Amino acid sequence: MIIRKKKIIFFCISFVAILFIGWIVFELTLPDVKGKENLVKRIYFQITGILPIKPAIRLAVPFHRQEHTLSCEIASLLMALKYRGVDVTENQLIQQLPISDSGHRNQDNIWGDPNLGFVGNINGIMPNTGYGVYEQPLYDLALKYRDAKIINNATINDLIHELINGNPVVVWGVSGRGEGISWKTSEGKVINAKMDEHARTLIGYTGISDNPKLIILLDPVYGEIRFSAEKFLTNWTVLDNRALVIY
C-alpha cells in the first residue's frame, strides 16, 4: 500500500512538472511587452540558470515626420542619427545630399541615377518630377556624422542581428502598389525603379530572433507601423533588399 501511494505521489509530481515546463515553453514563445521581462522567464532562469533569448526588441528611436514630399530617405536617416545622439535637421541633411538630376524626367525618358544621388525635386511627384535616392549616397551622407554600413544582398537575419546589437537600419520598400517604372541616364544606363518608392527606419521585431513574427518600423509619414515578417519581406524585396545600418 505504501509503495502504491509513493507511485501515485510520484506520478502526480511528474504530471505537474510536465505541465509547468510546458507552460514555461509556451510563455517563452510570446513577445515581451515594451521590453519588460516576463515573470515566467525570471522563474525559468532561477530554476535552470539558463537565460532565454530575448523574444522582442524595440529600439527607442525618436519619430520624425518627413518635411518634404519625397524626403522619406532623409527623414529615415535623421531618425537613426537622432537615436545616436546627432543633433541635425532635415534641411541640413538635404543640403549635403548628392544630387544626380534635380530636374524632371524629360521627353526622351532621360533622368538621373538614384544610386549616385537624389533624382528629381524633393518636393516633386512621382514618376516625372521627383523620385528619391538609394543607399550609397545616403551612406556617404551618414558617414559625415556616424559610422554606417551597407548590407549587400541583405537577409532578414542580417536585419535581426543588427537590431539585437542595438543598431537601427534604414530599409527601402514601397508605400503603394510598387508598379515598375524605368528611364535611362544621360550615359545610357537603364534605371528600373518602382512607383511609391519609400524608405523607413527598422527599429524592432516581435517573436524570437530566428522566427520573427512582426517587424516594427518607423515610417516617416505614418509613424510606427508593424508588418508581418512575410509582408515585410514582400515589401522589402520589391527594391532589392536595400539596407543601411547606422552605428
Backbone as JSON, one array per atom type, in Angstrom:
{
  "sequence": "MIIRKKKIIFFCISFVAILFIGWIVFELTLPDVKGKENLVKRIYFQITGILPIKPAIRLAVPFHRQEHTLSCEIASLLMALKYRGVDVTENQLIQQLPISDSGHRNQDNIWGDPNLGFVGNINGIMPNTGYGVYEQPLYDLALKYRDAKIINNATINDLIHELINGNPVVVWGVSGRGEGISWKTSEGKVINAKMDEHARTLIGYTGISDNPKLIILLDPVYGEIRFSAEKFLTNWTVLDNRALVIY",
  "N": [[0.82, -1.2, 0.0], [1.94, 1.23, 0.83], [3.96, 1.52, -1.07], [2.39, 1.81, -3.34], [1.12, 4.25, -2.82], [3.34, 5.91, -2.91], [3.98, 5.69, -5.6], [1.76, 6.91, -6.74], [2.01, 9.51, -5.75], [4.46, 10.18, -6.9], [3.74, 10.07, -9.59], [1.86, 12.16, -9.71], [3.44, 14.39, -9.03], [5.23, 14.33, -11.18], [3.48, 14.76, -13.3], [2.53, 17.37, -12.77], [4.94, 18.73, -12.97], [5.56, 18.36, -15.67], [3.43, 19.78, -16.85], [4.06, 22.34, -15.88], [6.58, 22.84, -17.05], [5.83, 22.73, -19.73], [4.12, 24.93, -19.81], [5.96, 27.0, -19.32], [7.61, 26.79, -21.62], [5.73, 27.48, -23.57], [5.12, 30.14, -22.8], [7.58, 31.31, -23.27], [7.64, 31.64, -25.98], [6.14, 33.84, -26.46], [5.99, 37.39, -27.2], [7.84, 39.98, -25.47], [6.36, 42.6, -23.51], [6.69, 45.88, -24.24], [9.4, 45.57, -23.78], [9.75, 44.55, -21.2], [10.75, 42.04, -18.93], [9.28, 38.84, -18.87], [7.48, 37.37, -16.19], [7.51, 34.59, -16.01], [9.84, 33.99, -17.36], [11.77, 34.87, -15.6], [11.36, 33.09, -13.49], [11.98, 30.74, -14.83], [14.69, 31.2, -15.36], [15.72, 31.28, -12.76], [15.32, 28.64, -11.95], [16.63, 27.03, -13.88], [19.0, 28.32, -14.51], [19.57, 29.15, -17.01], [19.61, 31.7, -19.3], [16.99, 32.82, -21.2], [16.56, 33.48, -24.76], [16.04, 36.83, -25.67], [12.83, 37.67, -26.61], [11.78, 39.84, -28.02], [12.4, 43.02, -29.46], [12.58, 46.51, -29.3], [13.86, 49.37, -30.4], [14.49, 52.54, -28.97], [13.94, 54.69, -30.88], [13.56, 58.02, -31.91], [10.64, 59.52, -33.33], [10.37, 61.15, -36.48], [8.66, 63.22, -38.62], [8.58, 63.35, -42.12], [9.51, 66.29, -43.89], [9.22, 67.13, -46.44], [7.81, 66.4, -49.67], [9.06, 64.17, -50.87], [11.05, 63.33, -49.12], [11.59, 61.0, -47.69], [13.77, 59.21, -47.39], [15.82, 60.8, -46.3], [14.52, 61.62, -43.94], [14.24, 59.17, -42.66], [16.92, 58.45, -42.27], [17.57, 60.56, -40.58], [16.08, 59.97, -38.25], [17.44, 57.68, -37.35], [19.97, 58.79, -36.89], [19.38, 60.65, -34.87], [18.72, 58.9, -32.85], [21.23, 58.05, -32.29], [22.22, 60.23, -31.06], [22.83, 62.47, -32.57], [22.56, 65.83, -33.41], [20.85, 67.26, -35.75], [19.21, 68.78, -38.57], [16.51, 68.11, -40.88], [16.64, 69.66, -43.24], [19.32, 70.46, -43.17], [20.59, 68.04, -43.68], [19.58, 67.52, -46.25], [20.77, 69.56, -47.73], [23.34, 68.6, -47.91], [23.14, 66.31, -49.35], [24.01, 64.3, -52.11], [23.17, 65.14, -55.49], [21.73, 63.71, -58.28], [20.17, 64.33, -60.54], [18.42, 67.18, -60.71], [16.24, 67.95, -62.09], [13.31, 67.23, -64.14], [11.91, 64.17, -65.44], [12.65, 63.88, -68.74], [11.33, 64.41, -72.12], [12.54, 62.51, -73.64], [12.8, 60.43, -71.99], [14.95, 60.56, -70.2], [16.79, 60.7, -67.24], [17.97, 60.97, -63.82], [20.29, 59.04, -61.72], [19.48, 57.13, -59.03], [21.29, 55.72, -57.53], [23.48, 57.27, -57.42], [22.76, 59.79, -56.53], [20.2, 62.07, -55.32], [17.23, 61.94, -57.22], [15.44, 64.14, -59.18], [13.06, 66.6, -57.98], [12.84, 67.29, -54.55], [10.45, 68.02, -53.58], [8.8, 67.16, -55.49], [6.68, 65.09, -57.64], [6.15, 61.66, -58.08], [5.75, 59.94, -61.21], [7.43, 61.72, -62.54], [8.43, 64.31, -61.8], [9.89, 63.98, -59.52], [11.77, 61.56, -57.63], [13.68, 59.81, -55.79], [16.28, 58.5, -53.64], [18.93, 56.09, -53.32], [20.81, 53.65, -51.33], [23.68, 54.11, -51.39], [24.42, 56.95, -51.78], [23.14, 57.89, -49.45], [24.52, 56.55, -47.5], [27.09, 57.71, -47.79], [26.47, 60.26, -46.92], [25.63, 59.74, -44.28], [28.04, 59.0, -43.1], [29.26, 61.37, -42.5], [28.46, 61.94, -40.01], [28.11, 59.63, -38.36], [29.35, 56.24, -37.95], [28.63, 53.83, -40.48], [27.0, 51.24, -42.42], [26.5, 49.53, -45.44], [24.45, 46.83, -46.17], [24.94, 44.39, -48.35], [22.97, 42.36, -50.51], [21.14, 41.7, -48.47], [19.62, 39.83, -45.78], [16.72, 38.88, -43.84], [17.63, 37.88, -41.46], [20.08, 39.18, -41.22], [19.19, 41.75, -40.66], [17.82, 41.37, -38.2], [19.97, 40.61, -36.62], [21.4, 43.03, -36.48], [19.55, 44.61, -35.09], [19.44, 43.28, -32.62], [21.92, 43.94, -31.71], [21.51, 46.55, -31.18], [21.27, 48.42, -33.25], [19.81, 50.72, -35.43], [18.19, 50.45, -38.66], [18.03, 51.67, -41.92], [15.67, 50.98, -44.33], [14.46, 50.08, -47.63], [11.43, 50.21, -49.48], [8.1, 50.06, -50.67], [5.31, 52.32, -50.68], [2.93, 51.97, -51.8], [1.42, 50.27, -54.52], [3.69, 49.69, -55.94], [4.35, 49.68, -58.73], [6.24, 49.02, -61.68], [8.58, 51.32, -63.08], [10.65, 52.97, -65.49], [13.69, 54.44, -66.78], [16.32, 56.08, -68.66], [19.7, 57.02, -67.92], [21.74, 59.9, -68.7], [24.03, 58.77, -69.59], [23.23, 56.43, -70.66], [22.54, 54.31, -69.05], [20.17, 51.98, -67.86], [17.55, 52.55, -65.64], [15.69, 50.72, -63.53], [12.99, 51.27, -61.72], [10.64, 51.85, -59.0], [7.28, 52.81, -58.63], [6.02, 54.79, -55.95], [8.2, 54.36, -54.29], [9.78, 54.06, -51.15], [11.27, 54.88, -48.04], [12.03, 53.61, -44.77], [12.6, 53.41, -41.19], [13.96, 50.74, -39.59], [13.22, 49.4, -36.48], [12.68, 47.35, -34.67], [11.4, 44.07, -33.59], [9.01, 41.41, -33.07], [8.5, 38.22, -31.48], [10.78, 35.47, -31.84], [14.35, 35.51, -32.36], [15.18, 33.9, -34.56], [12.83, 33.46, -35.8], [11.03, 35.75, -36.45], [7.94, 37.45, -35.76], [6.47, 39.88, -36.09], [7.54, 42.82, -37.77], [8.91, 45.83, -36.79], [8.64, 49.16, -37.67], [9.6, 52.6, -38.17], [7.78, 54.75, -39.91], [8.28, 57.54, -41.92], [6.07, 59.02, -42.58], [3.7, 57.88, -41.46], [4.34, 57.17, -38.86], [4.92, 54.77, -36.2], [4.74, 51.55, -37.51], [3.66, 48.17, -38.08], [4.58, 45.25, -39.67], [3.74, 41.96, -40.73], [6.23, 39.37, -40.75], [6.28, 38.14, -43.23], [4.89, 39.95, -44.9], [6.56, 42.17, -44.66], [8.92, 41.18, -45.87], [8.01, 40.82, -48.5], [7.47, 43.48, -49.23], [9.96, 44.67, -48.89], [11.63, 43.27, -50.63], [10.85, 44.14, -53.09], [12.37, 46.36, -53.74], [14.91, 45.26, -53.87], [16.01, 44.44, -51.37], [17.4, 46.48, -49.92], [19.54, 47.95, -47.49], [20.68, 49.99, -44.86], [22.78, 50.39, -42.25], [23.06, 52.19, -39.2], [25.52, 53.17, -37.01]],
  "CA": [[0.0, 0.0, 0.0], [2.84, 2.39, 0.91], [4.61, 1.63, -2.37], [1.41, 2.31, -4.29], [0.94, 5.68, -2.54], [4.53, 6.6, -3.42], [3.87, 5.75, -7.06], [0.74, 7.91, -7.06], [2.61, 10.82, -5.46], [5.47, 10.42, -7.93], [3.02, 10.35, -10.83], [1.26, 13.5, -9.61], [4.52, 15.38, -9.11], [5.75, 14.32, -12.55], [2.47, 15.37, -14.16], [2.56, 18.81, -12.52], [6.21, 19.23, -13.51], [5.43, 18.41, -17.13], [2.56, 20.91, -17.16], [4.78, 23.58, -15.59], [7.6, 23.03, -18.09], [5.11, 23.06, -20.96], [3.65, 26.31, -19.69], [7.13, 27.86, -19.49], [8.0, 26.77, -23.03], [4.72, 28.26, -24.29], [5.29, 31.54, -22.48], [8.83, 31.8, -23.86], [7.42, 31.97, -27.39], [5.4, 35.08, -26.53], [6.85, 38.57, -27.16], [7.81, 40.85, -24.3], [5.55, 43.8, -23.64], [7.51, 47.07, -24.02], [10.75, 45.22, -23.36], [9.82, 44.07, -19.82], [10.9, 40.6, -18.83], [8.13, 38.07, -18.42], [7.66, 36.73, -14.89], [7.84, 33.19, -16.22], [11.25, 33.9, -17.75], [12.58, 35.0, -14.39], [11.24, 31.81, -12.79], [12.74, 29.78, -15.64], [16.11, 31.49, -15.15], [16.09, 30.89, -11.39], [15.3, 27.18, -11.83], [17.58, 26.36, -14.78], [20.25, 29.06, -14.67], [19.74, 29.46, -18.43], [18.93, 32.94, -19.68], [16.36, 32.62, -22.51], [16.77, 34.51, -25.77], [15.05, 37.9, -25.58], [11.96, 37.4, -27.75], [11.28, 41.03, -28.69], [13.25, 44.2, -29.34], [12.12, 47.76, -29.9], [14.79, 50.44, -30.1], [13.8, 53.81, -28.65], [14.27, 55.66, -31.92], [12.56, 59.09, -31.92], [9.95, 59.69, -34.61], [10.44, 62.43, -37.2], [7.82, 63.21, -39.82], [9.27, 63.98, -43.24], [9.09, 67.67, -44.08], [9.06, 67.38, -47.87], [7.01, 65.37, -50.32], [9.83, 62.98, -51.19], [12.25, 63.28, -48.26], [11.49, 59.86, -46.77], [15.09, 58.64, -47.1], [16.49, 61.73, -45.38], [13.83, 61.56, -42.65], [14.57, 57.87, -42.05], [18.29, 58.59, -41.78], [17.55, 61.5, -39.45], [15.62, 59.26, -37.06], [18.53, 56.81, -36.89], [21.02, 59.65, -36.37], [18.93, 61.2, -33.59], [18.86, 57.81, -31.88], [22.65, 58.01, -31.97], [22.59, 61.46, -30.37], [23.26, 63.51, -33.51], [21.63, 66.96, -33.49], [20.89, 67.78, -37.12], [17.87, 68.97, -39.1], [16.26, 67.5, -42.18], [17.15, 70.53, -44.3], [20.79, 70.39, -43.16], [20.96, 66.81, -44.39], [19.24, 67.67, -47.66], [21.77, 70.43, -48.35], [24.58, 67.84, -48.11], [22.84, 65.1, -50.1], [24.37, 64.37, -53.54], [22.07, 65.23, -56.43], [22.04, 63.14, -59.58], [19.46, 65.16, -61.53], [17.42, 67.95, -59.96], [15.14, 68.3, -62.97], [12.24, 66.25, -64.31], [12.14, 63.16, -66.47], [12.35, 64.63, -69.95], [10.52, 63.74, -73.15], [13.3, 61.37, -74.16], [12.88, 59.48, -70.87], [16.27, 60.66, -69.61], [16.72, 61.24, -65.88], [19.16, 60.71, -63.02], [20.57, 57.7, -61.17], [19.33, 57.18, -57.56], [22.46, 55.12, -56.92], [24.5, 58.3, -57.36], [22.26, 60.95, -55.81], [18.74, 62.25, -55.37], [16.7, 62.14, -58.56], [14.27, 65.0, -59.24], [12.81, 67.63, -56.97], [12.43, 66.64, -53.31], [9.03, 68.36, -53.41], [8.14, 66.77, -56.71], [5.7, 64.0, -57.63], [6.47, 60.52, -58.95], [7.05, 59.46, -61.65], [8.03, 62.62, -63.53], [9.15, 65.48, -61.29], [10.7, 63.61, -58.37], [11.8, 60.13, -57.32], [14.28, 59.53, -54.49], [17.7, 58.17, -53.6], [19.18, 54.77, -52.76], [21.63, 53.56, -50.12], [25.07, 54.58, -51.45], [24.52, 58.37, -51.42], [22.73, 58.08, -48.06], [25.67, 56.05, -46.72], [28.12, 58.74, -47.83], [25.99, 61.35, -46.07], [25.63, 59.28, -42.89], [29.41, 58.95, -42.59], [29.65, 62.7, -42.01], [28.0, 62.04, -38.63], [28.3, 58.39, -37.61], [29.76, 55.1, -38.76], [27.48, 53.21, -41.13], [27.35, 50.08, -43.25], [25.53, 49.0, -46.38], [24.41, 45.37, -46.21], [24.64, 43.91, -49.69], [22.21, 41.09, -50.54], [20.73, 41.53, -47.07], [18.55, 38.9, -45.42], [16.04, 39.31, -42.63], [18.51, 37.52, -40.34], [21.04, 40.28, -41.09], [18.5, 42.86, -40.0], [17.58, 41.0, -36.81], [21.28, 40.66, -35.96], [21.71, 44.44, -36.19], [18.64, 45.07, -34.04], [19.89, 42.67, -31.37], [23.1, 44.71, -31.3], [21.1, 47.92, -30.88], [21.53, 49.29, -34.39], [18.69, 50.97, -36.35], [18.52, 50.19, -40.06], [17.17, 52.27, -42.94], [15.33, 49.99, -45.36], [13.69, 50.61, -48.74], [10.3, 49.42, -49.92], [7.12, 50.89, -51.37], [4.16, 52.7, -49.86], [1.73, 51.66, -52.58], [1.45, 49.0, -55.26], [5.05, 49.44, -56.4], [4.41, 49.36, -60.15], [7.54, 49.3, -62.26], [8.83, 52.43, -63.99], [12.05, 52.93, -65.91], [14.21, 55.51, -67.62], [17.75, 55.97, -68.89], [20.52, 58.16, -67.55], [22.36, 60.53, -69.87], [25.09, 57.86, -70.04], [22.61, 55.27, -71.29], [22.23, 53.26, -68.07], [18.74, 51.79, -67.63], [17.15, 52.53, -64.23], [14.4, 50.08, -63.27], [12.57, 51.8, -60.42], [9.29, 51.5, -58.56], [6.38, 53.85, -58.14], [5.78, 54.78, -54.49], [9.42, 54.03, -53.55], [9.64, 54.65, -49.82], [12.22, 54.4, -47.04], [11.58, 53.59, -43.39], [13.64, 53.03, -40.24], [13.67, 49.49, -38.88], [13.57, 49.61, -35.07], [12.43, 46.22, -33.78], [10.65, 42.91, -34.04], [8.45, 40.56, -32.03], [8.76, 36.81, -31.75], [12.14, 35.11, -31.48], [15.29, 36.03, -33.35], [15.24, 33.09, -35.77], [11.48, 33.35, -36.36], [10.29, 36.96, -36.07], [6.52, 37.46, -36.13], [6.16, 41.21, -36.6], [8.66, 43.72, -37.98], [8.49, 47.15, -36.32], [9.3, 50.23, -38.42], [9.13, 53.98, -38.08], [7.5, 55.3, -41.23], [8.36, 59.0, -41.76], [4.75, 59.62, -42.82], [2.65, 57.32, -40.61], [4.8, 56.82, -37.51], [5.24, 53.36, -36.0], [3.9, 50.57, -38.19], [4.11, 46.79, -37.89], [4.28, 44.32, -40.74], [4.12, 40.57, -40.51], [7.52, 39.11, -41.38], [6.03, 37.82, -44.64], [4.54, 41.18, -45.6], [7.76, 42.99, -44.72], [9.81, 40.62, -46.89], [7.44, 41.13, -49.82], [7.64, 44.91, -49.48], [11.4, 44.97, -48.92], [12.22, 42.63, -51.8], [10.48, 44.92, -54.27], [13.51, 47.21, -54.06], [16.17, 44.52, -53.81], [16.53, 44.22, -50.01], [18.38, 47.52, -49.59], [19.61, 48.18, -46.05], [21.78, 50.84, -44.41], [22.86, 50.34, -40.78], [23.69, 53.35, -38.6], [26.17, 52.77, -35.75]],
  "C": [[0.86, 1.25, 0.0], [3.52, 2.62, -0.44], [3.67, 2.22, -3.4], [1.18, 3.81, -4.09], [2.12, 6.48, -3.08], [4.47, 6.74, -4.93], [2.88, 6.83, -7.49], [1.31, 9.32, -6.87], [3.63, 11.18, -6.53], [4.82, 10.79, -9.26], [2.46, 11.76, -10.82], [2.32, 14.59, -9.74], [5.06, 15.47, -10.53], [4.78, 15.01, -13.5], [2.47, 16.88, -14.01], [3.82, 19.43, -13.12], [6.15, 19.37, -15.03], [4.55, 19.58, -17.56], [3.29, 22.23, -16.98], [5.83, 23.87, -16.66], [6.94, 23.4, -19.42], [4.61, 24.48, -20.97], [4.8, 27.3, -19.9], [7.53, 27.94, -20.95], [7.03, 27.59, -23.87], [4.92, 29.75, -24.05], [6.54, 32.13, -23.13], [8.68, 32.15, -25.32], [6.67, 33.28, -27.55], [6.34, 36.28, -26.48], [6.75, 39.29, -25.83], [6.89, 42.03, -24.56], [6.41, 44.99, -23.24], [8.85, 46.73, -23.4], [10.86, 44.7, -21.94], [9.92, 42.56, -19.81], [9.65, 39.94, -18.27], [8.44, 37.39, -17.09], [8.09, 35.28, -15.05], [9.3, 33.04, -16.6], [12.15, 34.02, -16.53], [12.55, 33.71, -13.58], [12.1, 30.75, -13.5], [14.24, 29.96, -15.4], [16.57, 31.04, -13.77], [16.2, 29.37, -11.25], [16.43, 26.55, -12.63], [18.94, 27.03, -14.85], [20.54, 29.41, -16.11], [18.94, 30.7, -18.77], [18.31, 32.75, -21.06], [16.63, 33.77, -23.46], [15.66, 35.56, -25.65], [14.14, 37.82, -26.81], [11.41, 38.63, -28.45], [12.21, 42.2, -28.43], [12.54, 45.37, -29.98], [13.07, 48.86, -29.47], [14.02, 51.74, -29.9], [14.22, 54.91, -29.62], [13.18, 56.73, -31.95], [11.93, 59.24, -33.31], [10.17, 61.09, -35.17], [9.61, 62.31, -38.46], [8.54, 63.96, -40.95], [8.65, 65.33, -43.56], [8.87, 68.04, -45.54], [8.36, 66.19, -48.5], [7.78, 64.07, -50.5], [11.11, 62.86, -50.34], [12.25, 62.1, -47.3], [12.85, 59.26, -46.42], [15.85, 59.49, -46.1], [15.85, 61.66, -44.0], [14.14, 60.26, -41.92], [15.99, 57.88, -41.5], [18.33, 59.49, -40.55], [17.1, 60.82, -38.17], [16.72, 58.39, -36.48], [19.66, 57.64, -36.29], [20.63, 60.24, -35.01], [19.0, 60.14, -32.49], [20.31, 57.71, -31.41], [23.14, 59.32, -31.33], [23.04, 62.59, -31.26], [22.17, 64.58, -33.6], [21.76, 67.6, -34.87], [19.45, 67.9, -37.61], [17.74, 68.29, -40.46], [16.86, 68.36, -43.3], [18.68, 70.58, -44.33], [21.28, 69.15, -43.89], [20.7, 66.93, -45.88], [20.29, 68.5, -48.39], [23.07, 69.68, -48.65], [24.38, 66.59, -48.96], [23.26, 65.25, -51.56], [23.12, 64.37, -54.42], [22.52, 64.64, -57.76], [21.41, 63.95, -60.7], [18.34, 65.87, -60.8], [16.2, 68.31, -60.8], [14.07, 67.22, -63.04], [12.61, 65.25, -65.4], [11.72, 63.76, -67.8], [11.62, 63.78, -71.0], [11.23, 62.56, -73.79], [13.51, 60.29, -73.09], [14.29, 59.4, -70.29], [16.13, 61.31, -68.24], [17.98, 60.83, -65.13], [19.25, 59.28, -62.51], [20.48, 57.77, -59.64], [20.46, 56.47, -56.82], [23.6, 56.12, -56.75], [24.06, 59.53, -56.57], [20.75, 61.06, -55.96], [18.31, 62.58, -56.79], [15.44, 62.99, -58.49], [14.22, 66.03, -58.14], [12.27, 66.95, -55.71], [11.0, 67.0, -52.93], [8.22, 68.01, -54.65], [7.16, 65.62, -56.52], [6.17, 62.9, -58.56], [5.39, 60.37, -60.0], [7.82, 60.44, -62.53], [8.83, 63.79, -62.97], [9.99, 65.18, -60.05], [10.66, 62.11, -58.14], [12.37, 59.9, -55.93], [15.75, 59.2, -54.63], [17.87, 56.81, -52.92], [20.3, 54.82, -51.72], [23.03, 54.16, -50.21], [25.2, 56.08, -51.15], [24.12, 58.64, -49.97], [23.83, 57.6, -47.11], [26.76, 57.11, -46.65], [27.74, 59.92, -46.94], [26.04, 60.95, -44.6], [27.02, 59.31, -42.28], [29.93, 60.31, -42.12], [29.33, 62.85, -40.52], [28.3, 60.81, -37.78], [28.88, 57.33, -38.55], [28.49, 54.45, -39.33], [27.96, 52.05, -41.98], [26.18, 49.75, -44.17], [25.59, 47.47, -46.31], [24.0, 44.95, -47.62], [23.95, 42.56, -49.63], [21.71, 40.73, -49.14], [19.62, 40.49, -46.93], [17.87, 39.43, -44.16], [16.85, 38.95, -41.39], [19.58, 38.58, -40.12], [20.42, 41.44, -40.33], [18.28, 42.58, -38.52], [18.88, 41.06, -36.01], [21.64, 42.09, -35.58], [20.82, 44.97, -35.07], [19.06, 44.53, -32.68], [21.09, 43.43, -30.81], [22.79, 46.19, -31.1], [21.25, 48.91, -32.01], [20.28, 49.49, -35.25], [19.15, 50.81, -37.8], [17.52, 50.91, -40.96], [16.93, 51.23, -44.03], [14.43, 50.64, -46.41], [12.56, 49.64, -49.09], [9.38, 50.32, -50.74], [5.97, 51.2, -50.42], [2.85, 52.45, -50.58], [1.88, 50.33, -53.29], [2.84, 48.69, -55.81], [5.14, 49.04, -57.86], [5.76, 49.79, -60.72], [7.53, 50.52, -63.17], [10.3, 52.37, -64.38], [12.4, 54.15, -66.74], [15.69, 55.24, -67.86], [18.46, 57.21, -68.36], [21.12, 58.75, -68.83], [23.5, 59.68, -70.42], [24.54, 56.59, -70.68], [22.29, 54.13, -70.34], [20.72, 53.19, -67.85], [18.47, 51.72, -66.13], [15.76, 51.9, -64.14], [13.99, 50.42, -61.85], [11.16, 51.34, -60.1], [8.52, 52.75, -58.18], [6.2, 53.68, -56.63], [6.99, 54.27, -53.71], [9.4, 54.78, -52.23], [10.65, 54.03, -48.87], [11.63, 54.52, -45.65], [12.76, 53.21, -42.49], [13.19, 51.8, -39.47], [14.14, 49.63, -37.44], [13.32, 48.4, -34.18], [11.68, 45.08, -34.42], [10.01, 42.24, -32.83], [8.62, 39.11, -32.45], [10.15, 36.47, -31.25], [13.06, 35.42, -32.65], [15.32, 35.22, -34.64], [13.86, 32.85, -36.39], [10.66, 34.57, -35.95], [8.85, 36.92, -36.57], [6.14, 38.78, -36.78], [7.44, 42.02, -36.72], [8.18, 45.13, -37.67], [9.32, 48.21, -37.04], [8.76, 51.58, -38.01], [9.01, 54.51, -39.5], [7.5, 56.81, -41.1], [7.08, 59.74, -42.12], [3.76, 59.18, -41.75], [3.07, 57.01, -39.18], [5.08, 55.34, -37.41], [4.22, 52.47, -36.71], [4.5, 49.19, -37.96], [3.63, 45.94, -39.05], [4.52, 42.9, -40.23], [5.46, 40.36, -41.2], [7.35, 38.84, -42.87], [5.72, 39.08, -45.44], [5.75, 42.09, -45.73], [8.69, 42.49, -45.82], [9.32, 40.93, -48.29], [7.69, 42.59, -50.19], [9.11, 45.27, -49.69], [12.06, 44.44, -50.19], [11.94, 43.39, -53.08], [11.62, 45.84, -54.71], [14.83, 46.56, -53.65], [16.82, 44.47, -52.42], [17.62, 45.22, -49.63], [18.35, 47.8, -48.09], [20.86, 48.98, -45.72], [21.74, 50.89, -42.89], [23.58, 51.59, -40.28], [24.22, 52.97, -37.22], [26.42, 53.99, -34.85]]
}
